[in-house]
Amino acid sequence: MTEIGESQNAYIGTDIFCEFLEVAIHCILYTRELYPAGVFEKKKKFNVPVKICVHPEVLSYVTNTVDSIRLLLKENSVFKVTVVVVTPDHKPAERFVFEVARPTKNIGNDKYLYRLEESLRGFLLKLSITESLLKTLPEDCTWTVQVYTRESAALAIEQKQHLKDFPWILADERETTLEDAKMIPLKAVNSDYLQV
């Protein structure tokens, strides 16, 4: 694959990952019952019925979060995004981890993105059944998104906040450390466009 082809695939991969991440965040919010079921509407994404939160503030927060992550992904500065469910006493209860990497080689020919869509569909279906694999959460949990970047990217974020009304802040250790953590792998996606 040529350098132009790799660059174009990386750009396409960034957009696809961001669309997927936005849907995945909504799926987590719904399956982990972080908001009442009444604020979610059924929509179809990646050819899968999913629940999307339609509360204006939640929708805006998720969109702004993903838009900020998109800018960092385009600079190849993100290696992990986590959605953290936080207990009322501000301790992480669960972390949904999305490790991100650019493809290292041409994995195949998926010109029309059929295989990629199929992989992401499988990922969303697995995500929708996580409630059966996890413990019940305590009442009044909240959530946050954490982005793992290189230190240079973190400094650049502080210097040029792209969304002035949506600043990123450094997470402290108690927000990132989970006690007695168990990992439940859900799915891996490897394509010409992205690796998750």
N, C-alpha and C positions, 0 to 999 in steps of 0.2 A: 504494500500500500504506500502511496506517495505521501510526502509530508503534507501536501494540501488535503489529500483524502483523509489523513489522520486528524488534521485540524478540523475539517468539516465534520467528521464523525464525532470528535470531542464536543463540538458546539451542539450538534444534534443530541448527543448523549446528555449534555447538561440540561437541555430543555426537557427531554424525556424524564430524566431523573427528578427534576423539580416538579413536573406535573405529577409523577408518581408519589413523591414525598408529600405533596399537598394532600393527595387522596389518602395516603397511609396515615398521616396525622389525624385526619378526620375519622378514619377507621378505628384508630387507637382510642380517640376520645369517645367514640360510640361504644365500642366493645368493652371498654373499661368503665363505662357508665360515669364519666366525669361531668357530664351534663345530662339533664333530663332528656328522655327519648323524644319528647315533643319538639325539641329545637333542631331535630335532624330530618332531612328529607331524603327520600330514595332517589338516587341518580345512577346513571350508568357511566362507568369509567373503565377504560381498558376492557370493554365488553363484559364487565362484571357489575351487578347491582351493588352499590355501596351507599352508606349513609353519610351525608355531608351536613355539617352543622350550618344552619342558616342564620344564627344569631349574628347581627351585624358586627358587633365588637370581636367576637371569636373569629368570624370569617375574615375580617380585616387583619387581625393579629396573625393568623395563619398565612394569609397572602403576603403580608409584609415580611414575615419571617422567611418564607421561601424565596421571595424576591431578593432579600439580602444574601441568602445562601447562594443564589444563582450568580451573583456578582463575584463571590469568592470562588465558586466552582470554575467560572470562566478563566480565572487567574491560576487555576490548578492549585489552590491553597487549602482545600478541604480534604481531610482523609477520613473523617467520621462525623456523623450527625446522630444525636441521640434525642429521643423524646423521653423525658423523665417524669414519672408520676411521683408527686411529692405529698407526703402525709401532712396532716394539720400541724405537726410539730417540726415541720421543715426538713424532714429526712427523706431521702429517696426511697420509694417503695419498689419501684420497677424502672427499668431502663430498656427502651427499645432502640437497638443500635443498628445504624445503617452505615456500614463501612463502604467507602467510595474509592474507586480507583479507575484510572483511565486504562482501557485495554492495552495490554503489552504487545499484542500481535493481532494479526487478522484471524479472527476465530472462525469465520465462515462468510457466506454471502447471504445476507438478510436484507436485500435491497428494499423490500417493501415493509420491513419491520414486523413481519408476521411472528417469527420466533421470539423476538423481543417482547412483543405484546403478549404472547402466550406465557412467557416466563413471568412477566409482571402480573398477569392475571392470576397465575398460580400463587405468587407472593401475596397478593391481596386476599385470596381465598384462605391461605394459611393464617394470615393476620386476623381474619374475621373469626377464626376458631380459637384464638389465644385464650379467651376467657375460660375455656375448658381445661387449659393447661396451667393456669395461674390461680393463686389464692384470691379470695374475695378481698377487695380493698376496704380500708376503713372509710367511714363517712367523711365528707368534706375534703377530699384530696384535691390538689391542684396539679398543674403540669407546667413544664417548661421545655424549651428546646435548647440543646447545647451543641455547639459546633466546635469541632476539634480542628485547629489549624496549626500551621507553622508559626513560630513566634513572630517572624517578620510580617506575616499576614495580620496577626493580632494587632501589631503596632500600626500597620497601615489602616486598619479599621478605625482605630481611635483617631488617627490624623484626618481621615476623610470619610466621615460618616455619610454614606450615600443617601440614607433616608434620615433626615435630621430629626424627625419626630419619632424615630424608631432606633434608638441607640442600643448597641450591644455592650454588655459589661462582662468582666472577667468573673467566672464562677469560682466560688471558694470551695475548699476541699470537702466540706460537709455536704455540699450540693452534688458532688460527683462520686462520692464513695458509697457503695451499697454494702451493708453488712450481710453476711451469710448469703452471698450472691450465688445463684445457680443460672447457668446459661442454657437456654433452650433455642437451638438453631432452628430457624424457620425455612429459609430458602436462600439460595445463591443465584445470581443472575450474571451470566457472562455472555457478552455479545460484542459485535464490532463497535458498538456505540457507548457502552458503559459496563462497569462491573460493580455489583452491589452484593 
